Amino acid sequence: MAKADLVFTRGPVFTVDPARTRATSLAVVGDRIAAVGHDEVRDLVGPGTEVVDLTGKLLIPGFQDAHMHPVFAGVELAECDLTETVGVDDYLALIRAYADAHPDREWITGGGWSMESFEGGLPTRQLLDSVVPDRPVLLSNRDHHGAWANTRALELAGVTAATPDPADGRIEREPDGTPSGMLQEGATALVGRLLPTGTPAELLAGLLRAQKLLHSLGITGWQDAMLGELHGRPDPSDAYVTAAGDGSLTARVTGALWWDRARGAEQIPELVARREKLGTGRFRAGSVKIMQDGVAENFTAAMTSPYLDGCGCATANSGLSFVDPGALRGYVTELDALGFQVHFHALGDRAVREALDAIEAAVAANGHRGNRHHLAHLQVVHPDDLTRFAALGALANIQPLWAAHEPQMDELTIPFLGPERAAWQYPFGDLVRAGATLVAGSDWPVSSPDPIAGIHVAVNRRDPEADHDRVFYPEQRLDLPTALAAYTAGAAHVNGHDDAGSLRVGNLADLVVLDRDILTAPAEEIAEARVERTYVAGRLVHAG
């Protein structure tokens, strides 16, 4: 055998390979893993071999993320960023400082504010007017399912008391019907359509800015959950094509083409054409993203029974199904027959059921085609639907950071779900016990892209920075190897990278070195681990 280009020795190595989970050495030749084992691997060390001593560290497969929006996140990092605080006065100070520092910007954009910061989760236009009265402001909230607008932005968009709510959203209003400044879901497009379009250079810079951060967190590949234009945001597809073409895209990226919920099956030929056009280098676009519902905090997640009001009584609102469930079954059947993976946003239990029904219809019509359809978010899953994931081959795409007690959950969600339904939230343990395959992601910039933080919450069901010791439905905790597998082999599987995600001979040398062995440390210390090195195809892309 040829001498290795790179050898890791003196272990531990966690392979995420059921046949052999632990080793102490690993060798790389070119872009592939050439050997996994123990002292015998050192026989591959030659004069030109780089040797990495793992004493006190842990080698694992590169992380992948099954659902994120890195181009938008990278662009937002250069805009008005409100993610580091939850104080209203702090928000206003940051917005004013950003506006003062950018007098040439026609619009003030960005976001990252948290609903918990405002009574009922609803900020007002008057607050924004107090710091930026003369220019339009539109700031997405942390989950990007709503936006905060000032009076000037609403005026420019012509949004008044007479403006009806769109079918897929809601304009929050003052008592006389005047828009209050908070726009939910599709209503954000009423103002977002006026935003200046990001230039190709800005989008490419956002992608590369994001990639650098993601590599520093050990992420070697991801699925971009929205390729297309939505609510004033430009399509990031060309940025990926440019980066893949010139070699600056070092990560492996699967793109999910956006399903326009205002249209029907007539868009499918366009999706086929885009799939063929966009695939180049380490970028391909073989998935279609269908957003079936909204989010629970603003009562747009689709539920099988109504939300409760502040007194615990049933309301008339059970959330929104953005795509007619009957039509959805037909669309998914056709997409499946064409070899597309379908990537659902399904947060409420009705949306989860509608997505599973659509996959069931596709399987009945086409047979099991192995297209790896997946349901992202899965906040509320009805117990009757847990076993359907394994039966249908549907993958459970989880965002573990959300499965913890924090103000948005405790104040804006649980009281309006009720105790029985609240206990159906983020049922990771039940899904595993029902035979489902877990794949993990972050939904960045909605929440942190750090896989270590997500793994910590998946195992502990508690935010490592929480000022309390309450555990969020502890029966749904995952063991650490299962959580690690969801962020490595599971995410690589859903992203279509069958030769990544585990450390086997012949697999791609996508590797991460952690500064400690989290498998032998106390579970409550997982979040303290840091990434020291990240490799993609045997090439070092990050060194801490």
N, C-alpha and C positions, 0 to 999 in steps of 0.2 A: 504494500500500500504506500502511496505517496506520503511524504512528510506533511504534517499539518501546518496550516497557516496560523492557527490560533488554538491554544490548548488551555483549558481551565482545569485546575488541579487542586487537590487537598480539600475538596468539597465543603459543604454539602451541595448536591444538585437535586432539585425536585423536578421530575420529568413530566408530570401530568400524563404519564403513560401507565395504564392499569397493569401492563405486563411487568413493569419494573418502575416503581415510583421514585426510588432513591438510588443515587449513584454518588461518586465523589470526583469524577473526572469526565471531561467532554472535549472532543477535538473537532475542529472545523477545517475543511478543505474547500477553498473557493467560497461559494455562498451556501454550502450545505454542511449538515452535521455528518461527520465521518465516523465517529465512534462515541459511545457512551459506556462508561464502566468505572474501573478503579485504577489501580497502579499500572495495569497493562497499557492504558492509554498513553502513558508517558513514552512508550516506544515510538510514538509518532512525532515526538519533538525532534526537530532538526535544527540546523544552524540558523535558518530564517524564521523559525517559529516564535511567535509572541506567546509567552506563558503568563497567565493570570492566576495568581495565588488567591484562592477563595477562603483562606483561613478566616473564620469569624463572619463570613458573608454567605449569601445564598444565591445560587444560579437557578433561574426559572425561565420558562418560555416568555417571549415578549408579550406584553398585554395587547389585547385588541379591544375596541369599543364598538358595540353593536348599534349605537344610536347616538349621534351627536351632530352638531352644526358648526364645525370649526372655522369655516370661512367667515360666517357671520360673527362668531365669537372673536376671531382675530381682528376683524374690522372694529368691533365694539371696544376692544382694548384701547383703540386710539380715539374713541369718542368719550362722551360724558359717562363715566363709570361710577355707578352707585352701589356696587356689590359689597363693598367693605364695611358698610354700616347699616343700621336699621333705624337711626334717629332721624326724625323729620327735619329738625333744625340742621343736622349734618347734611341731609340731602339738599336742602335749599342753599346751604353754603357752597357745596360742591357744584351745584348747577350755576350759581352766580359766578363762581370763580372760573368755571369752564367758559361761560359766555364772555366774561371779561377778557379771557386769554385768547379768544377766537372771535374778534370783532368782525372778521371777514366772512364768517359762516352765515349763510342765509337762514339755515335751520339749525336749531340745537337738538341733536339726536344722541341716542345712547340708551342707557337704562340700567337695570339691575336692582331696582327698588323692590322692597318686600311688602306684600299685602298686609302683613301683621303690623306694619308701622302706622296704619291708618284705621280709624274706626270703621268696622264693616269691610275693611280691605279696600276702601274707596277714597283716594286722594281727590282734591278739587282743583279746578282751573285757577281759582283765586290764589291758591298757594303758589303756583307757578308764576302767575301774573305779578306777585309781590317781588320776584327776583328777576324775571325776564318779561317785561310787559310789551316790548317793542318788536320782538322777533318771534316767529312760531317755534314752539317746543313740542316735541313728541318723544316720550321716553317709555320704552317697553318695561313691563314689570319683570320680575326675576324668572317667572315661568314662560314669558313671551306669549301668553294667551290674552294679554290686555295691554293697554297703553294709556299713559297720562298725557293729556294735551292741555295747553294753555288756551286762553280766549282767542288770541291771535291765530293760532292754528285752526281752531274750530271755525272762525270767521272766514279764513282763506278757503277752507274746504266747503263752506256753505252749509255746515251742520247746525241746524237750528231746532227749535221746539217742534217745527213741522216736519222734520226729517224722520221718516219711519225707521224702525229697527230693521237691519237686514235679516234675511232668513237664517243666517248662520252666526248671528251675534246680537249684541245689545248695547244701546247707548244708555249709560246711567244718566239720570236726570234729577234736576232740582224740583221742588214741589210744583212749580208752574210749567214744567215740561222742558225748561231750558237745559241743554246738555251741561252736565256737571264737570266734565273734563275727564271722565273715566270711560274708556271704550273697551268693550269685551269682545274677544274672538274676532269674527269677521267684520265687526264695526270698526276695528282699527284701520281697515283699508279705506274708509271714508276720508281719513286724513293721510294715511300712509301713501296713497297714490300720488300725493304731491311732493313727496320727498325727492331730493336730488338723487339721481341714479348714480350708484358707485361706479367709478371708472374701472376699466380693466386693470389698471396699475394698482388701484386701491384694493381691489379684490385679491389680486395676486399677492400683494404685500400682506393682506390679512391672512391668507392661507399659509404663507411661509412663517409669519409671526406665530400662528397657532401651532404649526408643525414643530417649531423649535420648542415650544412649551410642552407639547404632548410627548415628544421624545424625552424630555427631561423627567417626565413622569413614567417612563418605561413603555409608552404606547407606540407600537410599531405598525398598527393598521387600524382602520375604522370604517364604519358605514356612515356616510353623510346622509342624513335622513330627509333632506329636502333639496333636490335639484330642480329649480324652477323659480318663477317669480311669484311672490306672495306678499300682499299687504305693503307694497312699496319696496320690498327687498329685492335686489337684483339676483339673477340666476348665477350661482357660483360655478356653473359647469365649465365655462371657458377658462377660469383660473386653473382648474385641475388639468385641463387639456394642455394648457401652456406649460405648467410645471412638470407634467408627465413627459411632455415632448422635449424639454430642455434639460431634464435630469434633476431638477431641483426638488421634485416630489420624491422623497426618500421613503415615505410610508406607503403601505399598500391600502388602496381606497376603493371601496365599493360605493357607488352612488345610487340613491333611491330617487327615481324620477317622480316628480310631484303629480298626483292625480288631481285635476281641476274638478272640484266637486260641483261647480256650476255647469259642467258638461257631462256627457255620457260616453257610450262606447265609441262614438265617432273619433275620440282622441286616441284610441288604441293604435291605429296605424302610425300616428305621429310619435308615439312612445317607441314603437319598433324602429322607426327611422332614427330617433335620437340614440337609442341603444347602440345601433351600428356606428353612428357618427362619433360617439364620445369615447369608445373604448380605445385606449392607447397606453402603452407602457404599464405602469403600476396602477392605472386608473381604469375602471370599467363601470358601466351603469346598467346592471342587469336586474335591478329591483325597482318596484313601483310602490310609492308611499301613498297610502290611503288614510286620511285622517277621519276617523269615524265619529269622534265626539270631542268634547272640550276637556275641562278640568273641574274637579269637585269644588274647589274654593269659590268659583263664581257660578256654581250650580249649572254648568253646561255639560259636565260628564253625563253620559247616558246611563240611567239607572233603571232597573226592573221595577222599582217602586218609587214613589215620590220622595223628594227631599223633605225634611222637617223644617219648621220655622223655629224662631227663638224660644217658643214655648213648648217645643217638642211635638207639635201637631203636624199632620201631613199637609203639604201644600198641593197645589195643582201642577207643580213642575217636576218632571222626571228627567230633565236634561234634554240634550239635542243629539239626534242621529243625523250627521251631516250628509250621509249618503243613504238613500232609501234602501232599507234592508233587502227587499226583493230584488231591486236592481243590482245591489252589491253582489248578490250570489251569481248573477249573470256575468258581471264584469270580471270577477275573480276567476270564474270558470274559463273565460276567454283568455285572460292573462296567463293563467296556468297552462293552458294548451299551447301557448306561444313560448313557453319556457321562462316566463318572468317569475321571479320571487315577488311575493306581495308582502309589504312591510306595513302593518296596521298600527295606527295610533288608536289604542283601545284602553280607556282608563276606567270607565264605569262598567258595572257588571252586565248591563244591557249591550253596550258596545262590544264587550268581550264575547258575549253570546252571538251577536250578529256577525262578528268576524269569524268565529268558529263555524257558524252555520254556512258562511260563504265558502270556507275551506272544505267543509263537508260536501257541499254541492259540487265543488271542483273535483274532489276525489271520486264522487259517484259518477261524474261524467267522463273523467279522464284517467281514472286510476291514480295510484300513488306515483307521481313523477319525480319526486325528490327535489322539488324546487325550494324547499326550506322556508316556507312561509312563516312569518313570525309576528307575534303580537307584542307591541312595546307598551310599557308602563304598568298595566295590570294592577291598578290601585285597588279596585274592588272586583273580586272574582266570586261568583256564586258557587257554593260548594258543589252544586250539581254539574258544574262544567269542568271541574278539576281533572277528571279522568279523560276528558275529550282531547287534551293536548297530545298525550301519548298515542291515543287511538288514531288521531288524524295526522300525526307527524308534525304538528304545529309547535314551533319553538317558543318558549316563554322568555321574552326579552325584558329583563328586570333592571330597574334603576335603584340599587340598594340604598343610596344616600337618603332617599325619601322615607324609608321605613324606620322612623324614629319620632319620639315625642319632641315637638318644637312648636312654637306659637301658632304657625299657620295650620298645623295639624290639629292642635288641641283647641284652638279658638275658632277657626274658620271651617273646619271639616267635621271632626267627630260629633259635635253637637247637632249637626244638620244631617248626619247619616243615621244616628241612633246606635245604641250599644251593639245590637246583633250584627248589623251591616258593617259597623266600624271594625269589628273583629275579623271581617273578611278581607281586610286590607293587606296588600303585599304578602300573599300567602306563600312565601318561598318554600318553607318546609313542607307544606301540604302539596305543593306542586312536585317537589322531588319525590315525596312518598307516593304520589300518583303516577310516577314514571315519566314526568315531563323532562325534557332537556332544557336546562337553564343557559341562557346567554346573557351577558351583562353589558350595560352601557351607562352613560352618564347624563345624556341630553344636554351636555354643555352647549351654550352658556347658561342654561336653566340652573344647573348646579355644577359643582366642581368636577373637572375631568379626572381627578386623581384616583386611580384604581385602588391604591392602598387605603384611602379613606372609605371608598365604597365597600371594600372587603371587610374593613373593620366594622362597619354598620351591619353588613350582612351577617356577620358572626355574632356580634354583640347586641344588635337591634337597639343601639344607643349611639347618639352623636358623641364623638370623643371630646368635643368642646362643650358639652352640655353642663349646666350648673346644677344638675339633679342626677339621681341614680335610677330613674324609672326606665324600665325596659319595655319596648313596644311589642306586645304580643310575643313573649319569649318562646312560645311553642313553634314559632316560625323561623327561629334562628337556623343558620346553616353551619355545618362544620367547616373548618378552614380549607381543607383540600377541595371540598365542593365549591366553595366560593372562589378559590383560585382557578379552578377549572372553568367556571363560568366566564371569567375575565380572560382566559387564555384559549383553551381548546374549544370551549363553547362559542365564544365570539368569533374565533377563526372559522369555525364551521358555518355559522350563519353568514359570514362574510365571503364564503366560498373559497377559503384558503385551506384546503385539506392537507397541504404539506407544511402547515405552520400550527402553532398553538400547543405543541408537545415536543419534547426533546427525544426524538427517535432518529436513528441512523437514516439518512436520506432526506430528512425534513430540512426546510430552510433554517438557516442559522439566525433566526430572530430571537434575541436573547436579552435578558435583563439580569444585572447583578444588584442585589439589595445589600444594604450595609449590615444586615443581621439575618439570622435564621428565624423568621417569624413562626415557623412550624414548631419550634421548641420553646418559644417565649410565651408568657401569659397572654391570653386572648385580648385582655384589656390594653395591651401595649402594641397591638398591631399597627395602629395609626402612627406610631413613632418611627417606623421604618422609613428609609429614604432610598431612592434609586441612585446608585453610584455610576453605573454604566448601562447604556442601551446600544444594542447592535441590530442592524437590519441587513440580512443576507451576509452576515459576517463582517460588515463594515460598522465601525464605531460612529454613531451619530450623536451620542451624548456622553460626556464624562463629567461627573460632579466634583 
